[in-house]
Amino acid sequence: MNARTLIAADGLPRRAFTVAEVEAMARAGILAEDERIELIDGELIPMSPKGSRHETVKIALILHWGHLCPDDRLVAQGTTVRLSPDSYLEPDFVIFPFAAGVDGLGPETALLAVEIADSSLGYDLGRKAAVYARFGIAELWVVEAWTLAVHVHTDPGPDGYRSVAIHAADREIVPTRAAAFALRPAALRLPA
């Protein structure tokens, strides 16, 4: 077996994985089904645990978008978006055409990816946003769990999103390719 390797920051080689290999490890029980990881350029990246505020905002968005979802769209939570043979991400939400189905979900069909940032704001706005942009995800929202401010990223390119705007919680935001999913975060019903 010729395993692909990466050279880490410390100069030492690392074993690079493919999406297919990670999925096989999960099927074999090497990775737990509920283990929170993402694969970026062949590297397994552990994701931080979700805090209670993260889950509160997620539930509020489920309730909000569940009522708005038109028949020709799907809104999925925590679904794997396969970006390439060696990269996948798991946004908190992704909106895509119903006709694409989960098997057709990828960079070209993801209309909006949404990350809820509690302890992961720097990562979500930095490395993760750069990965979304590099693979051409049309629009990324990063919702700050505590303030409900939304960082809207559009116009993806190989060096990141060319447009990033921060919207206060009381402002309505309309996705460029999924207008039915407009959101004014301050109006969300947040469970206690």
C-alpha positions in Angstrom: 0.0 0.0 0.0 1.4 3.4 -1.0 0.1 5.7 1.7 0.1 9.4 0.9 2.0 11.5 3.4 2.0 15.1 4.4 4.8 17.1 6.0 3.5 18.7 9.2 4.7 22.1 10.6 7.2 20.3 12.8 8.8 18.8 9.6 7.7 15.2 10.3 5.7 13.2 7.8 2.0 12.4 8.6 -0.2 9.8 7.0 -2.8 11.4 4.8 -6.3 9.8 4.5 -9.0 9.9 1.9 -12.7 10.3 2.5 -13.2 6.7 1.5 -10.6 5.5 4.0 -12.2 7.5 6.8 -15.7 6.1 5.9 -14.2 2.6 6.0 -12.6 3.2 9.4 -16.1 4.3 10.7 -17.8 1.2 9.2 -15.1 -1.0 10.8 -15.6 0.7 14.2 -12.1 2.2 14.3 -13.8 5.6 14.5 -16.9 5.9 16.7 -20.1 6.8 14.8 -20.5 9.9 17.0 -16.9 10.9 16.9 -16.7 14.5 15.7 -14.0 14.8 13.1 -13.5 16.5 9.7 -11.0 15.7 7.0 -9.1 18.6 5.5 -6.5 17.9 2.8 -6.1 14.3 4.2 -5.7 15.4 7.8 -8.2 14.3 10.5 -9.2 17.3 12.5 -11.0 16.8 15.8 -13.9 19.1 16.3 -14.5 20.8 19.7 -17.4 19.6 21.8 -20.7 21.4 21.3 -21.7 23.6 24.3 -25.2 24.1 25.5 -25.4 27.5 23.9 -24.4 26.0 20.6 -27.2 23.4 20.9 -29.7 26.1 22.0 -29.1 28.1 18.9 -29.1 25.0 16.7 -32.5 24.0 18.0 -33.9 27.5 17.4 -32.6 27.4 13.8 -34.1 24.0 13.3 -37.5 25.3 14.4 -37.2 28.5 12.3 -36.0 26.9 9.1 -38.2 23.9 9.3 -41.2 26.1 8.8 -39.7 28.0 5.9 -38.2 25.1 3.9 -39.8 25.1 0.4 -40.5 21.7 -1.4 -37.5 22.2 -3.7 -34.9 22.6 -1.0 -33.5 20.6 1.9 -32.0 21.9 5.1 -29.8 19.3 6.8 -28.0 19.6 10.1 -24.6 18.1 10.8 -24.5 16.5 7.3 -21.2 15.6 5.7 -20.3 17.7 2.7 -17.7 15.8 0.6 -15.5 18.4 -1.0 -12.9 16.3 -2.7 -11.4 12.8 -2.3 -9.4 13.9 0.7 -11.6 16.6 2.3 -15.0 16.8 3.9 -16.6 19.2 6.4 -19.7 18.8 8.6 -21.4 22.2 8.8 -24.1 22.7 11.5 -26.5 23.3 8.6 -26.4 23.1 4.9 -29.1 24.1 2.4 -29.2 22.4 -1.0 -31.6 21.4 -3.7 -34.1 18.6 -2.9 -33.3 17.1 -6.4 -29.6 16.7 -5.5 -30.3 14.5 -2.5 -27.7 13.8 0.1 -25.6 11.7 -2.4 -25.5 14.8 -4.7 -24.5 17.2 -1.9 -21.1 18.8 -2.7 -19.5 22.2 -3.4 -21.6 22.8 -6.5 -25.0 22.0 -4.9 -24.5 23.5 -1.4 -26.4 26.8 -1.5 -25.6 27.9 2.0 -23.4 26.4 4.8 -23.9 27.5 8.3 -21.6 27.2 11.3 -22.6 28.0 14.9 -19.6 29.2 16.7 -19.4 28.9 20.5 -15.8 28.1 21.3 -14.8 27.6 17.7 -15.2 31.2 16.3 -11.5 31.7 15.4 -11.3 28.3 13.6 -14.7 28.8 11.8 -13.7 32.3 10.6 -10.2 31.3 9.7 -9.1 27.9 8.5 -12.6 26.4 8.0 -13.9 29.5 6.0 -10.8 29.2 3.8 -11.6 25.6 3.1 -15.2 26.3 2.2 -14.0 29.2 -0.1 -11.3 27.1 -1.8 -13.9 24.5 -2.7 -16.4 27.0 -4.0 -19.1 26.9 -1.4 -21.2 29.8 -2.6 -22.1 31.2 0.8 -21.0 30.6 4.4 -22.6 32.0 7.5 -20.9 31.8 10.9 -23.3 32.6 13.7 -21.8 33.7 17.0 -23.7 31.6 19.5 -23.8 34.2 22.3 -24.4 37.5 20.4 -26.2 36.0 17.4 -24.1 38.2 15.1 -23.7 36.6 11.7 -20.5 36.7 9.6 -21.7 36.4 6.0 -19.1 35.1 3.5 -19.8 35.3 -0.2 -17.8 35.3 -3.5 -15.5 32.4 -2.8 -12.1 32.0 -4.4 -8.9 30.0 -3.9 -7.6 32.5 -1.4 -10.8 32.8 0.7 -14.1 34.7 0.5 -13.7 38.1 -1.2 -16.7 39.5 0.6 -17.3 39.2 4.4 -19.8 41.2 6.3 -20.8 41.1 9.9 -24.5 41.6 10.6 -26.0 42.4 14.0 -28.6 40.1 15.5 -31.4 42.5 14.8 -30.8 42.7 11.1 -32.5 40.4 8.6 -30.1 38.4 6.4 -31.2 36.9 3.1 -29.1 34.1 1.6 -28.1 34.9 -2.0 -29.1 31.5 -3.4 -31.7 30.4 -0.9 -33.9 33.5 -0.2 -36.6 31.4 1.6 -34.2 31.0 4.5 -34.1 34.6 5.5 -33.1 35.1 9.1 -33.3 37.8 11.7 -31.4 36.1 14.6 -32.9 38.3 17.3 -36.3 37.0 16.4 -35.4 33.3 17.0 -37.2 31.5 19.8 -34.4 30.3 22.0 -35.4 27.5 24.3 -34.4 28.0 27.9 
